[in-house]
Amino acid sequence: MSFMKDREAIERASVLVIAADPVEGERLCARVQRLGFSTIRGDIAASEESELPLSSVRLILVDGRASPDRVRSWIERVRSQVTLAPVLLHGLSECERFRFEADDVLPVEEEAEWVCRVKVWAAASARWERLLEAKIAERTELLERALSGQGLLLDEVRAARARWEATFNAITDGLVLTTPEGIIEQVNEAFARLFDLERGHWLGQSCHRVWERFGRRGPCGHERVLATGASQEEEVQEATTGRAFRVLIMPVKSVRGEILGLVHSFRDVTVERHLQWQARQAERMVLAGQIVSGIAHEAATPLSVIANLAETLLLDVPPDSPMAADLRSIAAQARRIAEMLRRLLDFVRQAPPAFRPLDVNALIEETLALLRHSFRAARIEVVTHLDPELPPVWADEGQLQQVLLNLFTNAIQAMPEGGRLSVRTELRAGTPKPIHLTVEDTGMGIPPEYLSRIFDFFFTTRADRGGTGLGLAIARQIVEAHEGTIEVESAPGRGTRFRLRFPLRAESAGLGVGESG
């Protein structure tokens, strides 16, 4: 059965006959056709630029009696266009075959041998073609399977990337992926929200651009990670807003330990640090309250006894005697110390602060209204410049009003002959504490040597007029508990200016003034 298949393949095969002499070419074609092959004749003398009809050729028969150069040229041409068809030379002796790269030399005289070799080579050519076709079909099937598998793998890769991106953007900490050279390759949505810039803004930038927001110059944090191979963690503060961030830089390593890139993690810990600070302040206030309560408890009764005895003795001495003056001084100082203790107790015993978005302008107007009669009696003109666009302050209303009352009362006492009190609020964007409150008077001013001490507990320049040295000290404590600052500028005869600055907290940044109540 297999022999019949080979015979059918032989009968279907085509033979290209190349001869220098057309007559000899026709004779060879007829000879091959008698064996059952179809033939195509090629002229060995034709132009070498001509196209060879080799699409169905299974065997190539060349008349070797032409010039060797021509024969060799034709063999090279057919070899370049068809690789499986055997090349048989006709009309050469056995010893001459080695001059050409042919597959076989047909015998000149032995007809049976000539026919046998032609059939064998034709059958071999057909067999090679079938094997090649089978191998091509097999490889094609394998390739199709591979491509199908690659398609499934590509779908899985795309799905995995989508899951990775969703996870990457779901992380609430800001994440930045960089190359070992510090070039930003990817940022997540949380990082873009932290700094209010589109994700695309950062791609391709150096991570130095991120650190510039924290006022950093020189080497970037990732360079220390590259040098040590270990993660680095530190806490930094944004220069423009004062927000605190905990930054963790981690290397991404290959299985061989090479650093392929870095992950920068940014977590906003501003609120966390504020709560910690408030907790520490509360602990200190509890301790201070315990100390003051103990002192007040131990000292209140003796001071009352001293003051009462001095006032009782005053009844038995002439009013204009030196002893009367001493007794009045004893009573006054005892009462003064008792008043200081009372004010300290009032401060440390006050209720825990109730922070909320607070309209500072409204609080200023309310506090000025409470002192309206005092300003009128002291002949003081009150001038206000309140910014209507001022955002709410995250504050305790009662404590902040205590600060304002103290500053306004100090201004009244600093202008015994009358004067002007100016109160201003404004928003200065781009600063860590953008909400500014200024209280300025035209009073006597403060000597330079006292300026550094006016916020100290129990320091006063008005001890002879009942001053306790607690008002400004308590005011500073309250302002700092609101994460603010208070500063003073003054000179004798030129008045005094207090500057208060408060941060714009996230809890109130998005609220309008009308929403603060």
NORQUIVEN-V932707 format. One record per residue. N is the residue number from 1. SS is DSSP state (H for helix, E for strand, L for the rest). PHI is phi as a letter, one per 40 degrees, with the letter a starting at -180 (NA if undefined). D_FIRST is the distance of its C-alpha to the first C-alpha in whole Angstrom. Layout:
{{N,SS,PHI,D_FIRST} {N,SS,PHI,D_FIRST}}
This chain:
{{1,L,NA,0} {2,H,c,4} {3,H,c,5} {4,H,c,5} {5,H,c,6} {6,H,c,9} {7,H,c,10} {8,H,c,11} {9,H,c,13} {10,H,c,14} {11,H,c,16} {12,H,c,17} {13,L,c,19} {14,E,b,22} {15,E,b,25} {16,E,c,28} {17,E,b,30} {18,E,b,34} {19,E,a,36} {20,L,c,40} {21,L,b,41} {22,H,d,40} {23,H,c,39} {24,H,c,37} {25,H,c,35} {26,H,c,34} {27,H,c,33} {28,H,c,31} {29,H,c,29} {30,H,c,29} {31,H,c,28} {32,H,c,25} {33,H,c,24} {34,L,c,24} {35,L,c,21} {36,L,g,19} {37,L,b,21} {38,E,c,23} {39,E,b,26} {40,E,b,29} {41,E,b,33} {42,E,b,35} {43,E,c,38} {44,L,c,39} {45,L,c,43} {46,L,c,43} {47,L,c,45} {48,L,c,43} {49,L,c,44} {50,L,c,41} {51,L,c,38} {52,L,c,35} {53,L,c,32} {54,L,b,29} {55,L,c,28} {56,L,b,25} {57,E,c,25} {58,E,b,22} {59,E,a,23} {60,E,b,27} {61,E,b,29} {62,E,b,32} {63,E,c,35} {64,L,c,37} {65,L,c,40} {66,L,c,41} {67,L,c,44} {68,H,d,43} {69,H,c,44} {70,H,c,42} {71,H,c,39} {72,H,c,39} {73,H,c,41} {74,H,c,37} {75,H,c,35} {76,H,c,37} {77,H,c,37} {78,H,c,33} {79,H,c,33} {80,H,c,35} {81,H,b,33} {82,L,a,29} {83,L,b,28} {84,L,c,24} {85,L,c,24} {86,E,c,25} {87,E,b,28} {88,E,b,28} {89,E,b,32} {90,E,b,32} {91,L,g,35} {92,L,b,36} {93,L,c,37} {94,H,d,35} {95,H,c,39} {96,H,c,39} {97,H,c,36} {98,H,c,38} {99,H,c,40} {100,L,b,37} {101,L,c,35} {102,L,b,32} {103,L,c,28} {104,E,a,28} {105,E,b,30} {106,L,c,29} {107,L,c,31} {108,L,c,33} {109,L,c,33} {110,L,c,30} {111,H,c,28} {112,H,c,25} {113,H,c,25} {114,H,c,26} {115,H,c,23} {116,H,c,20} {117,H,c,22} {118,H,c,22} {119,H,c,18} {120,H,c,17} {121,H,c,20} {122,H,c,18} {123,H,c,15} {124,H,c,17} {125,H,c,19} {126,H,c,16} {127,H,c,14} {128,H,c,18} {129,H,c,19} {130,H,c,16} {131,H,c,17} {132,H,c,21} {133,H,c,20} {134,H,c,19} {135,H,c,22} {136,H,c,24} {137,H,c,23} {138,H,c,24} {139,H,c,27} {140,H,c,28} {141,H,c,28} {142,H,c,30} {143,H,c,32} {144,H,c,33} {145,H,c,33} {146,H,c,36} {147,H,c,37} {148,H,c,38} {149,H,c,39} {150,H,c,41} {151,H,c,43} {152,H,c,43} {153,H,c,45} {154,H,c,47} {155,H,c,48} {156,H,c,49} {157,H,c,51} {158,H,c,53} {159,H,c,54} {160,H,c,55} {161,H,c,57} {162,H,c,59} {163,H,c,60} {164,H,c,61} {165,H,c,63} {166,H,c,65} {167,H,c,66} {168,H,d,67} {169,H,c,69} {170,H,c,70} {171,L,c,72} {172,L,c,76} {173,L,c,77} {174,E,c,76} {175,E,b,73} {176,E,b,72} {177,E,b,69} {178,E,b,70} {179,L,c,68} {180,L,d,70} {181,L,c,72} {182,L,g,73} {183,E,c,71} {184,E,c,71} {185,E,b,67} {186,E,a,68} {187,E,b,71} {188,L,c,71} {189,H,c,73} {190,H,c,76} {191,H,c,76} {192,H,c,77} {193,H,c,79} {194,H,d,81} {195,H,b,82} {196,L,f,82} {197,L,b,79} {198,L,c,76} {199,H,d,73} {200,H,c,72} {201,H,c,75} {202,H,c,74} {203,L,c,71} {204,L,g,71} {205,L,c,74} {206,E,c,76} {207,L,c,77} {208,H,d,80} {209,H,c,81} {210,H,c,81} {211,H,c,83} {212,H,c,86} {213,L,c,86} {214,L,b,88} {215,L,g,90} {216,L,c,88} {217,L,b,88} {218,L,g,86} {219,L,d,83} {220,L,c,81} {221,H,c,80} {222,H,c,77} {223,H,c,78} {224,H,c,79} {225,H,c,76} {226,H,c,74} {227,H,c,76} {228,H,b,77} {229,L,g,73} {230,L,b,75} {231,L,c,76} {232,E,b,79} {233,E,b,81} {234,E,a,85} {235,E,b,87} {236,E,b,88} {237,E,b,90} {238,L,c,89} {239,L,c,92} {240,L,c,92} {241,L,b,92} {242,L,g,93} {243,L,c,90} {244,E,c,89} {245,E,b,85} {246,E,c,84} {247,E,b,81} {248,E,b,78} {249,E,b,76} {250,E,b,73} {251,E,c,70} {252,E,b,66} {253,E,b,65} {254,L,c,61} {255,L,c,60} {256,L,c,61} {257,L,g,64} {258,L,c,65} {259,E,c,67} {260,E,c,64} {261,E,a,67} {262,E,b,70} {263,E,b,71} {264,E,b,75} {265,E,b,76} {266,E,b,79} {267,E,b,81} {268,E,c,84} {269,L,b,87} {270,H,d,90} {271,H,c,91} {272,H,c,90} {273,H,c,92} {274,H,c,95} {275,H,c,95} {276,H,c,95} {277,H,c,98} {278,H,c,100} {279,H,c,99} {280,H,c,101} {281,H,c,104} {282,H,c,104} {283,H,c,104} {284,H,c,107} {285,H,c,109} {286,H,c,109} {287,H,c,110} {288,H,c,113} {289,H,c,114} {290,H,c,114} {291,H,c,117} {292,H,c,119} {293,H,c,119} {294,H,c,120} {295,H,c,123} {296,H,c,124} {297,H,c,125} {298,H,c,127} {299,H,c,128} {300,H,c,129} {301,H,c,132} {302,H,d,134} {303,H,c,134} {304,H,c,135} {305,H,c,138} {306,H,c,139} {307,H,c,139} {308,H,c,141} {309,H,c,143} {310,H,c,144} {311,H,c,144} {312,H,c,147} {313,H,c,149} {314,H,c,149} {315,L,c,151} {316,L,b,154} {317,L,b,154} {318,L,c,155} {319,L,c,153} {320,L,c,154} {321,L,c,154} {322,H,d,151} {323,H,c,150} {324,H,c,149} {325,H,c,147} {326,H,c,145} {327,H,c,145} {328,H,c,143} {329,H,c,141} {330,H,c,140} {331,H,c,139} {332,H,c,137} {333,H,c,135} {334,H,c,134} {335,H,c,134} {336,H,c,131} {337,H,c,129} {338,H,c,129} {339,H,c,128} {340,H,d,125} {341,H,c,124} {342,H,c,124} {343,H,c,122} {344,H,c,119} {345,H,c,119} {346,H,c,118} {347,H,c,115} {348,H,c,114} {349,L,c,114} {350,L,c,113} {351,L,c,110} {352,L,d,106} {353,L,c,105} {354,L,b,103} {355,L,c,101} {356,E,a,100} {357,E,c,100} {358,E,b,103} {359,L,c,105} {360,H,c,107} {361,H,d,109} {362,H,c,110} {363,H,c,111} {364,H,c,113} {365,H,c,115} {366,H,c,116} {367,H,c,117} {368,H,c,119} {369,H,c,121} {370,H,c,122} {371,L,b,124} {372,H,d,125} {373,H,c,129} {374,H,c,129} {375,H,c,128} {376,H,c,130} {377,H,c,133} {378,L,c,132} {379,L,f,132} {380,E,b,128} {381,E,c,126} {382,E,b,123} {383,E,b,120} {384,E,b,116} {385,E,b,113} {386,E,b,110} {387,L,c,107} {388,L,c,106} {389,L,c,102} {390,L,c,103} {391,L,c,100} {392,L,c,101} {393,E,b,101} {394,E,c,100} {395,E,a,103} {396,L,c,106} {397,H,c,108} {398,H,c,111} {399,H,c,110} {400,H,c,110} {401,H,c,113} {402,H,c,115} {403,H,c,114} {404,H,c,115} {405,H,d,119} {406,H,c,119} {407,H,c,119} {408,H,c,121} {409,H,c,123} {410,H,c,124} {411,H,c,124} {412,H,c,127} {413,H,c,129} {414,H,c,128} {415,L,b,130} {416,L,c,133} {417,L,c,135} {418,L,g,132} {419,E,i,129} {420,E,b,125} {421,E,b,122} {422,E,b,119} {423,E,b,116} {424,E,b,112} {425,E,b,109} {426,E,a,106} {427,E,b,102} {428,L,b,101} {429,L,c,97} {430,L,g,95} {431,L,b,97} {432,L,d,96} {433,L,b,99} {434,L,c,100} {435,E,c,102} {436,E,b,106} {437,E,b,109} {438,E,b,112} {439,E,b,116} {440,E,b,119} {441,E,b,123} {442,L,b,125} {443,L,c,127} {444,L,c,129} {445,L,g,126} {446,L,b,125} {447,L,c,126} {448,H,d,123} {449,H,c,124} {450,H,c,123} {451,H,d,120} {452,L,c,118} {453,L,b,119} {454,L,c,120} {455,L,c,117} {456,L,c,118} {457,L,c,119} {458,L,g,123} {459,L,c,123} {460,L,a,126} {461,L,b,128} {462,L,b,130} {463,H,c,131} {464,H,c,135} {465,H,b,133} {466,L,g,131} {467,L,c,128} {468,L,b,126} {469,L,g,123} {470,L,b,120} {471,H,d,120} {472,H,c,117} {473,H,c,116} {474,H,c,115} {475,H,c,114} {476,H,c,111} {477,H,d,110} {478,H,c,109} {479,H,c,107} {480,H,c,105} {481,H,c,104} {482,L,c,103} {483,L,g,101} {484,L,b,104} {485,E,b,106} {486,E,b,110} {487,E,b,112} {488,E,b,115} {489,E,b,117} {490,E,a,121} {491,L,a,124} {492,L,d,128} {493,L,g,129} {494,L,b,126} {495,L,g,124} {496,E,b,121} {497,E,b,117} {498,E,b,115} {499,E,b,111} {500,E,b,109} {501,E,b,105} {502,E,b,102} {503,L,c,98} {504,L,c,96} {505,L,c,95} {506,H,c,91} {507,H,c,93} {508,H,b,95} {509,H,c,93} {510,L,c,92} {511,L,c,95} {512,L,c,98} {513,H,c,101} {514,H,c,102} {515,H,c,99} {516,L,c,101} {517,L,c,103}}
